[in-house]
Amino acid sequence: MAATVERPLRKDAERNRRRILDAAAELFAERGLGVTLNDIAHHADVGVGTVYRRFPDKDVLIDALFEERVEEMLALAQQALEDPDPWHGLASFLERGLELQARDKGLKQLLLGTPQGCARVGGARERMVPIVTALVARARDAGQLRADIEPGDVAVAQWMLGAVVDYGREVSPELWRRYLRLLLRGMQAAPGPPDAFPVPALTVEQLDELFTSGALTNR
């Protein structure tokens, strides 16, 4: 009888946890890390006490969200490593990781917006590096990736394209796809004839809009 009573409670607890995490992710994306646990409880439509029982302070909640993002990235990397086409695996890992950043406006602040941010990123990097190294080695060994490309080049490419995601978000949300195509072409051992870019370049007016908004000068 005890087991029959406890099982729904465990499901309720997990459901509330999921609602809290989803609400926190939405609010962090909209307002940054300044939101309070009370704000999150209201947005999740749960009691404040429920939030504090699951997450005694905001750092614990941020850690949980960060861990979810890391697990998503690790899953993407593992799927890419299992792709039978080494080049497609590497390219799709970069693309899907950027898609994750593009749909989560709060991701960068979640990564770096607290004193513990650098430690979080360092731990995630340690877990990610072996898989990315294997992705690069596989594509090089297959003759699809330039022989002088190193795993660090992939990391820098992610940082560069992440900046395009952030800067272009309001003016041209898919702009990063143009520069991903450009970078991937430069990384290929034998790129072949160029394909059309999936997204047009920014117009002079759009560039002016970026400068006027301060997106390029305030970072």
C-alpha positions in Angstrom: 0.0 0.0 0.0 2.9 2.4 0.9 4.4 1.9 -2.5 1.1 2.6 -4.2 0.8 5.9 -2.3 4.4 7.0 -2.9 4.6 6.5 -6.7 2.2 9.4 -7.6 4.1 11.7 -5.2 7.4 11.0 -6.9 5.8 11.8 -10.3 4.4 15.0 -8.9 7.8 16.0 -7.5 9.4 15.4 -10.9 6.7 17.2 -12.7 7.1 20.2 -10.4 10.9 20.1 -10.9 10.5 20.1 -14.6 8.1 23.1 -14.4 10.5 25.0 -12.3 13.5 24.4 -14.6 11.4 25.3 -17.7 10.2 28.5 -16.0 13.7 29.4 -14.9 15.1 28.9 -18.4 12.3 31.1 -19.9 12.8 33.9 -17.3 16.6 33.8 -17.6 16.3 34.1 -21.4 13.9 37.1 -21.0 15.4 39.0 -18.1 18.8 37.6 -17.3 20.1 36.0 -14.1 18.6 38.8 -11.9 15.3 37.0 -11.5 14.5 35.6 -8.1 13.3 32.2 -7.0 10.0 33.9 -6.1 9.7 35.1 -9.7 10.4 31.6 -11.0 7.8 30.1 -8.6 5.2 32.5 -9.9 6.1 31.8 -13.5 6.0 28.0 -12.9 2.7 28.3 -11.1 4.0 26.5 -8.1 4.3 27.5 -4.4 7.5 29.3 -3.4 8.1 26.6 -0.8 8.1 24.0 -3.6 10.9 25.8 -5.4 13.0 26.2 -2.2 12.6 22.5 -1.3 13.9 21.5 -4.7 16.5 24.4 -5.1 17.6 26.0 -1.8 19.2 28.9 -3.6 19.5 30.2 -7.2 23.0 28.8 -7.7 21.7 25.2 -7.2 19.0 25.9 -9.8 21.5 27.4 -12.3 23.7 24.4 -11.8 20.8 22.1 -12.7 20.0 24.1 -15.8 23.7 24.2 -16.8 24.0 20.5 -16.4 21.0 19.9 -18.6 22.6 22.1 -21.3 25.9 20.2 -21.0 24.1 16.9 -21.3 22.4 18.1 -24.4 25.7 19.1 -26.0 27.3 15.8 -25.0 24.4 13.9 -26.5 24.8 15.9 -29.8 28.5 15.2 -29.8 27.9 11.5 -29.2 25.3 11.3 -32.0 27.8 13.1 -34.3 30.5 10.5 -33.4 28.1 7.7 -34.4 27.3 9.2 -37.8 28.7 6.9 -40.5 29.9 10.0 -42.4 32.7 11.6 -40.4 32.4 15.0 -42.2 28.6 15.1 -41.8 29.0 14.2 -38.1 31.4 17.1 -37.4 29.4 19.6 -39.4 26.1 18.6 -37.8 27.6 18.8 -34.4 28.5 22.4 -35.0 25.2 23.2 -36.6 23.0 21.6 -33.9 25.1 23.2 -31.1 24.5 26.6 -32.6 20.8 25.9 -33.0 20.7 25.2 -29.2 22.4 28.5 -28.5 20.2 30.4 -30.9 17.0 29.2 -29.3 18.2 29.9 -25.8 19.0 33.6 -25.4 20.0 33.1 -21.8 22.6 30.4 -22.5 25.7 32.7 -22.5 24.6 34.4 -19.2 23.9 31.0 -17.8 27.4 29.9 -18.7 29.3 33.0 -17.6 27.0 35.2 -15.6 27.9 34.1 -12.1 31.2 33.8 -10.1 31.0 30.0 -10.6 30.5 30.3 -14.4 34.2 29.8 -15.3 34.4 26.6 -13.1 31.2 25.3 -14.7 32.5 25.9 -18.2 35.9 24.4 -17.4 34.2 21.2 -16.1 32.0 21.0 -19.2 35.0 21.5 -21.5 36.9 18.6 -19.9 34.0 16.3 -20.7 33.5 17.7 -24.2 37.2 17.8 -25.4 37.7 14.0 -25.9 34.6 13.7 -28.1 35.4 16.7 -30.2 39.0 15.5 -30.6 37.6 12.2 -31.9 35.2 14.0 -34.3 38.2 15.9 -35.7 40.5 12.9 -35.9 37.8 10.9 -37.7 37.1 13.5 -40.3 40.8 14.1 -40.9 41.6 10.4 -41.2 38.7 10.1 -43.8 40.4 12.8 -45.9 37.4 15.0 -45.5 38.9 17.6 -43.1 42.0 19.6 -43.8 45.0 17.9 -42.3 46.0 21.1 -40.4 42.7 21.5 -38.5 43.0 20.9 -34.8 40.3 20.4 -32.1 41.1 23.9 -30.8 40.1 25.3 -34.2 36.6 23.8 -33.8 36.3 25.5 -30.4 37.3 28.9 -31.8 34.8 28.4 -34.7 32.1 27.8 -32.1 33.0 31.0 -30.2 33.1 33.0 -33.4 29.8 31.7 -34.6 28.3 32.1 -31.1 29.1 35.8 -31.4 27.2 36.0 -34.7 24.2 34.3 -33.0 24.2 36.9 -30.3 24.9 40.0 -32.4 22.5 39.0 -35.2 19.6 37.7 -33.1 17.3 40.7 -33.5 18.3 41.8 -37.0 18.8 38.4 -38.8 18.3 35.5 -36.4 19.6 32.9 -39.0 22.7 34.9 -40.0 25.0 32.5 -38.2 24.1 29.8 -40.8 25.7 31.9 -43.5 29.0 32.0 -41.6 28.8 28.4 -40.5 28.7 27.5 -44.2 31.6 29.8 -44.9 33.7 28.3 -42.1 32.9 24.7 -42.9 33.9 25.3 -46.5 37.3 26.6 -45.3 37.7 23.5 -43.1 37.0 20.9 -45.8 39.9 19.1 -47.5 38.3 19.3 -50.9 35.3 21.6 -50.7 34.2 21.4 -54.4 32.1 24.0 -56.1 30.5 26.5 -53.7 26.9 26.2 -52.7 24.6 29.1 -52.4 24.6 30.7 -48.9 21.4 29.7 -46.9 21.1 33.3 -45.6 21.8 36.7 -47.3 24.5 39.0 -46.0 23.5 41.9 -43.8 22.5 45.0 -45.7 24.0 48.4 -44.9 20.8 49.3 -43.2 20.9 46.2 -41.0 24.5 46.9 -40.1 23.5 50.4 -39.1 20.8 49.0 -37.0 23.3 46.8 -35.1 25.5 49.8 -34.4 22.6 52.0 -33.5 21.3 49.5 -31.0 24.7 49.2 -29.4 24.9 45.4 -30.1 28.4 45.7 -31.6 29.8 48.4 -29.3 28.5 47.4 -25.9 30.1 43.9 -25.8 
